[in-house]
Amino acid sequence: MTTGLAIVGSGAAGLMAACVAGGITSDVVLLTDGGLGRSNSVMAQGGLHVPIDTPDGRRRMLLDMIAAGGPSLDQRLARRFIDEIVPTVDLLRSWGLALDVDDNGGIVRRLAGAMSEPRIVGTGDRIGPSVIRVLRSRLGQTGVSVTTGATVCGLSPVNSGLSIELTDGRRLRARTAIIATGGGTHHHAKLAGEPCTNPANRNFDMSAILSGLGIPTVDEGMYQWQPFGLLDAASGASRPCVPESVVGHGVRILDRDGAEVVAANAGRAEVTSAIKNAVDDGRGIRASNGEWGVWLTLTDVPERVLSNEFKHLAGILRRHDLTGRDVLVAPYLHYQLGGFKMFEDCSCVVPGLYLAGEVAGGVHGHGRLMGNGLTDSLVHGRRAALSAIDRLGGPVSGAGQ
Ligand SMILES: Cc1cc2nc3c(=O)[nH]c(=O)nc-3n(C[C@H](O)[C@H](O)[C@H](O)COP(=O)(O)OP(=O)(O)OC[C@H]3O[C@@H](n4cnc5c(N)ncnc54)[C@H](O)[C@@H]3O)c2cc1C
């Protein structure tokens, strides 16, 4: 097999890249190791982080990202990321993504931790399934050739392109490729024996291949926790959590004596370490699964808001007999902050190879703001596709990015 562009992975980054590239040329192959869209992306809950679309609005978002991400955040990457969010989300909306709107038809913006103003847009608490549904449907309108159950196990530069090896022995020659294989948090959590929000996956396996190609890493080994893991609903490997956007509804985090542990709308790292410290200091409460946590006062969220805006969460609470109660929470491993180094156009040190999504590092530094995970994957999926098409010689057929 030979192709102009091979895309590996069908989370938000890979599907977005395939939809954008497939709108320009049909010389695109999408390879993914499970079913189409099986990914961390489809699990996303709270929403997308979208700046107010003015120079000042984008500047405020950048300042919030720098405050959360610290010195290792790559400001050039972050600036370009922010600049491309609105066009990317507009594209998704033109393909059918219906964001929550208020009574006047304006897009609802919600608050999350360490945000100076409400910027989270979403579809209730089901942004992942909504985005993946729209992308799958759009992909069906392109000529992209999709191969599911295709696990990439080797990648090597060859004359004017890349050779891609699959575990079943097949090989594909591609002039350009986009790696969108996500983050290795599930693997890391398993090794560390820590609870994790990510479903079981083999995303981490790609790291050895990319390292073998000499692609440098940024903040290697750096992971982020989601502070609101729902202890009394923990079952199976992938564990549910309360979307962080509840912090806009006045929830509090309380220890066993009812004392506030930390402001719920502080940054993820701050909330995570305050909860862990409270538990270590003996101020925690034991949950039904035997683990220790602190109270998150979901009873502060009006019932009408919970049942309308947090339908998925409300369903989990119902199934575990937690409706109308405060819940016990503790941090779960959630997101890979470190990753492989990409440049602003998503290229890397290997000619013809592009990176997109959680597999790449640098955009968030040491602290990712809520909503910036899926958004990162979508923005860079689009950018990587445009860069790869450019390298192939520009638009070939069709239109629409
Ligand atoms: C429970 C949960 C809630 C979240 N909520 C939010 C939220 O509200 N807002 C937000 O912004 N972010 C959220 N995130 C984070 C966000 O979903 C992810 O960061 C983002 O979607 C990652 O997208 P991706 O496309 O880079 O990777 P993934 O979605 O992980 O996709 C990787 C793809 O690559 C495939 N793959 C891996 N290795 C190979 C291989 N060797 N060969 C072929 N295919 C391979 C995988 O099967 C998969 O299809 C959440 C994450 C979780 C787990």
The ligand as an SDF file (V2000), in Angstrom:
LIG
                    3D

 53 58  0  0  0  0  0  0  0  0999 V2000
  -12.6820   10.7510   31.5360 C   0  0  0  0  0  0  0  0  0  0  0  0
  -12.0440   11.8300   30.7370 C   0  0  0  0  0  0  0  0  0  0  0  0
  -12.6410   13.0900   30.6930 C   0  0  0  0  0  0  0  0  0  0  0  0
  -12.0530   14.1220   29.9560 C   0  0  0  0  0  0  0  0  0  0  0  0
  -12.6940   15.3150   29.8860 N   0  0  0  0  0  0  0  0  0  0  0  0
  -12.1600   16.3010   29.1280 C   0  0  0  0  0  0  0  0  0  0  0  0
  -12.8640   17.5410   28.9590 C   0  0  0  0  0  0  0  0  0  0  0  0
  -13.9680   17.7370   29.4530 O   0  0  0  0  0  0  0  0  0  0  0  0
  -12.2780   18.5010   28.1940 N   0  0  0  0  0  0  0  0  0  0  0  0
  -11.0500   18.3260   27.6090 C   0  0  0  0  0  0  0  0  0  0  0  0
  -10.5710   19.2300   26.9450 O   0  0  0  0  0  0  0  0  0  0  0  0
  -10.3780   17.1590   27.7370 N   0  0  0  0  0  0  0  0  0  0  0  0
  -10.9090   16.1530   28.4760 C   0  0  0  0  0  0  0  0  0  0  0  0
  -10.2340   14.9670   28.5960 N   0  0  0  0  0  0  0  0  0  0  0  0
   -8.9320   14.8140   27.9180 C   0  0  0  0  0  0  0  0  0  0  0  0
   -9.1180   14.5970   26.4290 C   0  0  0  0  0  0  0  0  0  0  0  0
  -10.1980   13.7500   26.2090 O   0  0  0  0  0  0  0  0  0  0  0  0
   -7.8550   14.0010   25.8040 C   0  0  0  0  0  0  0  0  0  0  0  0
   -6.7470   14.7170   26.1870 O   0  0  0  0  0  0  0  0  0  0  0  0
   -7.8810   14.0970   24.2920 C   0  0  0  0  0  0  0  0  0  0  0  0
   -9.1330   13.7240   23.8300 O   0  0  0  0  0  0  0  0  0  0  0  0
   -6.8020   13.2370   23.6580 C   0  0  0  0  0  0  0  0  0  0  0  0
   -7.0880   13.0880   22.2820 O   0  0  0  0  0  0  0  0  0  0  0  0
   -6.0620   12.3690   21.2980 P   0  0  0  0  0  0  0  0  0  0  0  0
   -6.7640   12.2550   19.9930 O   0  0  0  0  0  0  0  0  0  0  0  0
   -4.7610   13.0570   21.3600 O   0  0  0  0  0  0  0  0  0  0  0  0
   -5.8390   10.9180   21.9320 O   0  0  0  0  0  0  0  0  0  0  0  0
   -6.8770    9.7210   22.1930 P   0  0  0  0  0  0  0  0  0  0  0  0
   -8.2560   10.2150   22.3030 O   0  0  0  0  0  0  0  0  0  0  0  0
   -6.3070    8.9620   23.3440 O   0  0  0  0  0  0  0  0  0  0  0  0
   -6.7790    8.8420   20.8640 O   0  0  0  0  0  0  0  0  0  0  0  0
   -5.6410    8.0550   20.5660 C   0  0  0  0  0  0  0  0  0  0  0  0
   -6.0110    7.1080   19.4270 C   0  0  0  0  0  0  0  0  0  0  0  0
   -4.8490    6.4400   18.9280 O   0  0  0  0  0  0  0  0  0  0  0  0
   -5.1020    5.0420   18.8410 C   0  0  0  0  0  0  0  0  0  0  0  0
   -3.8000    4.3590   18.9300 N   0  0  0  0  0  0  0  0  0  0  0  0
   -2.9180    4.4010   19.9570 C   0  0  0  0  0  0  0  0  0  0  0  0
   -1.8060    3.6880   19.6450 N   0  0  0  0  0  0  0  0  0  0  0  0
   -1.9890    3.1930   18.3990 C   0  0  0  0  0  0  0  0  0  0  0  0
   -1.1930    2.3890   17.5270 C   0  0  0  0  0  0  0  0  0  0  0  0
    0.0220    1.9480   17.8780 N   0  0  0  0  0  0  0  0  0  0  0  0
   -1.6790    2.0560   16.3050 N   0  0  0  0  0  0  0  0  0  0  0  0
   -2.9160    2.5070   15.9070 C   0  0  0  0  0  0  0  0  0  0  0  0
   -3.7140    3.2690   16.7090 N   0  0  0  0  0  0  0  0  0  0  0  0
   -3.2490    3.6190   17.9310 C   0  0  0  0  0  0  0  0  0  0  0  0
   -6.0610    4.8030   20.0090 C   0  0  0  0  0  0  0  0  0  0  0  0
   -6.7650    3.5960   19.9090 O   0  0  0  0  0  0  0  0  0  0  0  0
   -6.9850    6.0030   19.8540 C   0  0  0  0  0  0  0  0  0  0  0  0
   -7.9320    5.8090   18.8440 O   0  0  0  0  0  0  0  0  0  0  0  0
  -10.8140   13.9020   29.2840 C   0  0  0  0  0  0  0  0  0  0  0  0
  -10.2130   12.6430   29.3270 C   0  0  0  0  0  0  0  0  0  0  0  0
  -10.8220   11.6150   30.0250 C   0  0  0  0  0  0  0  0  0  0  0  0
  -10.1650   10.2620   30.0270 C   0  0  0  0  0  0  0  0  0  0  0  0
  1  2  1  0
  2  3  1  0
  2 52  2  0
  3  4  2  0
  4  5  1  0
  4 50  1  0
  5  6  2  0
  6  7  1  0
  6 13  1  0
  7  8  2  0
  7  9  1  0
  9 10  1  0
 10 11  2  0
 10 12  1  0
 12 13  2  0
 13 14  1  0
 14 15  1  0
 14 50  1  0
 15 16  1  0
 16 17  1  0
 16 18  1  0
 18 19  1  0
 18 20  1  0
 20 21  1  0
 20 22  1  0
 22 23  1  0
 23 24  1  0
 24 25  2  0
 24 26  1  0
 24 27  1  0
 27 28  1  0
 28 29  2  0
 28 30  1  0
 28 31  1  0
 31 32  1  0
 32 33  1  0
 33 34  1  0
 33 48  1  0
 34 35  1  0
 35 36  1  0
 35 46  1  0
 36 37  1  0
 36 45  1  0
 37 38  2  0
 38 39  1  0
 39 40  1  0
 39 45  2  0
 40 41  1  0
 40 42  2  0
 42 43  1  0
 43 44  2  0
 44 45  1  0
 46 47  1  0
 46 48  1  0
 48 49  1  0
 50 51  2  0
 51 52  1  0
 52 53  1  0
M  END
$$$$
